[in-house]
Amino acid sequence: MRGWSPKEHYSRFALGALRIVSGLLFLQHGMQKLFLWPISEHHPGPVSLLSVAGVAGILEFFGGMAVTLGLRTRAVAFVLSGEMAVAYWGIHFPAGLHMKDGFLPVVNQGDLAILFCFVFLYIFFAGPGAWSIEKVIRKTH
């Protein structure tokens, strides 16, 4: 008889919580770009939907919503992980090259992009965890 393991029992709940919190935080970045809310001093202001920042806002808003709900989680997490890799290497890293120690993510403000990149990459490999719409849909079919 196999014993009870808290790791096996709770890991799907921890993964579900990570997915939901990460999705909600990511969704807010998209809301800033698309709806100018919530306002922060670091946000550049309105963006055109056809600009790189506009496309990023669309991905962040709708992708964050899908990840939060657990809908097409693996595919969406893969795309969002790629978006964050592009954000770091295409925007944050080059912007830091003219600064002292600008190659460091904490200096070029790319630390959050790196963190989101790896969180979404983990979700891509691990799946949605608990409390996802995908699991509900699978159970009904």
WOFEN-V419581 format. One line per field, one symbol per residue. ss: DSSP state (2 for helix, 1 for strand, 0 for the rest). psi: psi as a letter, one per 30 degrees, with the letter a starting at -180 (. if undefined). burial: I if it has 24 or more other ideal C-beta (glycine too) atoms within 12 Angstrom, else O. A space follows every 10 residues. Layout:
ss=???
psi=???
burial=???
//
This chain:
ss=0000022222 2222222222 2222222222 2222200000 0000000000 0222222222 2222222220 0022222222 2222222222 2222220000 0000222200 2222222222 2222220000 0022222222 0
psi=kklkjeeeef eeeeeeeeee eeeeeeeeee eeeeghkkkl ffkfakkkff leeeeeeeee eeeeeeeefh jheeeeeeee eeeeeeeeff eeeefffflk gffkefeggg eeeeeeeeee eeeeefafal hkeeeeeeef .
burial=OOOOOOOOOO OOOOIIOIII OIIOIIIIII IIIIOOOOOO OOOOOOIOOO OOIOOIIIII IIIIIIIIII IIIIOIIIII IIIIIOIIOO OIIOOOOOOO OOOOIOOIOI OIIIIIIIII OIIIOOIIII IIIIOOOOOO O
//
